[in-house]
Amino acid sequence: MAKVIPLFSGSKGNSYYIGSSGKGILIDAGRSCKQIENALSINGIDMRNIEAIFVTHEHSDHCSALRVLASRYETKVFASAGTLEAMEEANRLSDRFQTEVIENEIALSDMLIRRINTSHDARESCCYQITTPDGKRAVIATDMGVMTPNVKSAVCQSDFAVIESNHDVNMLKNGIYPQYLKRRILSDRGHLSNDVCAKELADFVKSGTIHLMLGHLSRENNTPRLAFSTAINALEDSGMKNGVDFRLYVAPEETDGKAVIY
């Protein structure tokens, strides 16, 4: 069975495990090496069983552990050409592990990993769709100012999706962030709000994507309860019921030892 484990999610760092039959991959490595090792261990996973790390973009909350973690286990790293270039410039890479550009999709350990470009203020950001050996598909799609047609299509073709629900607009506008940062977050190359995320969910459920997880919540401009209630209200307004028509989760800031089996 396919398994997704949110190890870390939010502005402090992001990393997700996806796999089945004891083997898997990481999407991002945005906390320390020790923290990621511990999070995997809590979930009964040995880092030596990680086939590769796929990086979405070069921001530190997505790749801060990469150099140490991938060097320690000689784990191969995949990313877009722009992301690899940006990480090289920031000294995130090392000759102790291999890197490879993922142009479109790649087969690895009986899984198929497909890259989908996203709209974010990074060199060449992307999200990933993973097809596991049992034919199930998952998408990890965060860090995007708008949800492009290609991202929407990938989510609609998946069984499970992590969708960014980063901020509540009112909390952000009235919060302590400087104006330039508020403008960045609210821009088409920033982050998805609770409301924008929620408006998309009913279409995803109708397409068959019934396992939904809200990810990359801002600690300063959001709360898990607010993100969840915004999403639930939108889905219920469309005549759908949680636990019957769909399953809605909120990714914890740090692993709670629970996986989503889909």
Secondary structure by P-SEA (a helix, b strand, c coil): cbbbbcccccccbbbbbbbcccccccccccccaaaaaaaaaaaccccccccbbbbccccccccccaaaaaaaacbbbbbcaaaaaaaaaaccccccbbbbbbccccccccbbbbbbbbbccccccbbbbbbccccbbbbbccccccccaaaaaaaaacccccccccccaaaaaaccccaaaaaaaacccccccaaaaaaaaaaaaaacccbbbbcccccccccaaaaaaaaaaaaaaacccccccbbbbbbccccccccccc
